[in-house]
Amino acid sequence: MKFSFNWLKRWVDIDLDAAGLAGRLTASGLEVDSVESVGGEFDGVVVAAIVECRPHPDADKLVVCTVDAGERETLQIVCGAPNARAGMRAPLAKVGASLGADFKVKKAKLRGVESQGMLCSAKELGLGDDHSGLLELASDAEPGQDFRELLALDDHRITLD
């Protein structure tokens, strides 16, 4: 059986973290197969609304997007995803964000155009294998909202045998 740790906490008052609960379940005679994080290893990712997409001046497969990330000013992001378009909501790894243990997002110039972050696919966030395009979010997702919070990714999946 699989269940969400946060779901269980809504029904039962638990003063333990997911690992502590797994230890108690094992001590009570249940076999805990695994405790896995629901979300990938990333931080600094927010919801972004793509306001405008225009062709990159020096690259056929890149576009230059203007995005609203909930800040005072819009950001310029160079993107190679084929589904990037104006009006779309997608995850944005802002400058300083970590995507896994070994990758920090920095300001970059891609073919001479500055990019102030990185619009992300599910694979880049460790949420699946799809890297065919940006992870499309609901049209009512609020720009600037923490992406982990939006999808309730700060949770653990506990599997019992």
Residue pairs with C-beta under 8 A, 6 or more apart in sequence:
1 159
1 160
2 157
2 158
2 159
2 160
3 157
3 158
3 160
4 38
4 155
4 156
4 157
4 158
5 18
5 21
5 35
5 155
5 156
5 157
5 158
6 152
6 154
6 155
6 156
8 14
8 21
8 158
14 21
16 24
18 35
18 156
18 158
19 35
21 158
22 32
22 35
22 158
25 32
25 158
25 160
26 32
30 160
30 161
31 160
31 161
32 158
32 159
32 160
32 161
33 159
33 160
33 161
34 157
34 158
34 159
35 156
35 157
35 158
35 159
36 156
36 157
36 159
37 155
37 156
37 157
38 152
38 153
38 154
38 155
38 156
38 157
39 125
39 126
39 127
39 148
39 151
39 153
39 154
39 155
40 100
40 125
40 126
40 127
40 153
41 98
41 99
41 100
41 101
41 126
42 93
42 97
42 98
42 99
42 100
42 125
42 126
42 148
43 97
43 98
43 148
44 93
44 94
44 96
44 97
44 98
44 105
45 91
45 92
45 93
45 94
45 97
45 99
45 120
45 125
45 146
45 147
45 148
46 69
46 70
46 91
46 92
46 94
46 143
46 144
46 145
46 146
46 147
47 69
47 70
47 89
47 90
47 91
47 92
47 137
47 141
47 142
47 143
47 144
47 145
47 147
47 150
48 67
48 68
48 69
48 75
48 77
48 89
48 90
48 91
48 92
48 119
48 143
49 67
49 68
49 87
49 88
49 89
49 143
50 65
50 66
50 67
50 84
50 85
50 86
50 87
50 88
50 89
50 90
50 119
51 65
51 66
51 67
51 68
51 74
51 86
52 65
52 66
52 86
53 63
53 64
53 65
53 66
53 79
53 84
53 85
53 86
54 63
54 64
55 63
55 64
56 62
56 63
56 64
56 78
56 110
56 111
56 113
57 64
57 111
57 112
57 113
58 111
58 112
58 113
59 110
59 111
61 80
62 78
62 79
62 80
62 110
62 111
63 78
63 79
63 80
63 84
64 76
64 77
64 78
64 79
64 113
65 76
65 77
65 78
65 79
65 84
65 119
66 74
66 75
66 76
66 77
67 74
67 75
67 76
67 77
67 92
67 117
67 119
67 143
68 74
68 143
68 144
69 75
69 92
69 94
69 117
69 143
69 144
70 142
70 143
70 144
70 145
71 144
75 92
75 94
75 116
75 117
76 113
76 114
76 115
76 116
77 92
77 115
77 116
77 117
77 118
77 119
78 108
78 110
78 111
78 113
78 114
78 115
79 118
79 119
79 134
81 119
81 121
81 133
81 134
82 132
82 133
83 132
83 133
83 134
83 136
84 90
84 119
84 133
84 134
87 139
88 134
88 136
89 136
89 137
89 138
89 139
89 141
89 143
90 119
90 120
90 134
90 135
90 136
90 137
91 119
91 120
91 125
91 134
91 135
91 137
91 147
92 117
92 118
92 119
92 120
93 99
93 105
93 117
93 118
93 119
93 120
93 124
94 105
94 116
94 117
95 105
95 106
95 107
95 116
95 117
96 104
96 105
97 104
97 105
97 117
97 118
98 104
98 105
99 105
99 118
99 120
99 124
99 125
99 126
100 126
105 117
105 118
107 114
107 115
107 116
108 114
108 115
109 115
118 124
119 134
120 134
120 135
121 130
121 131
121 132
121 133
121 134
121 135
122 128
122 129
122 130
122 131
122 135
123 129
123 130
123 131
124 131
125 135
125 147
127 135
127 153
137 150
141 150
147 153
148 154
